[in-house]
């Protein structure tokens, strides 16, 4: 059974999800700036995501946040 990490007794464990999300955002931004790929796992498959796609996704997200 999966448990909600936000209810963990260890404060470092509770904060780990936010830290991983910040690290993922930083990795995306770095890939955009350096015109490189990031590698992700989606549905058990390794995927290389190019900087152009990351840039497009980031701009779409900003557009939706403004609405």
Beta strands, then each sheet from edge to edge (+ up, - down):
strand 1: 38-42
strand 2: 45-49
sheet 1: 1+ 2-
end
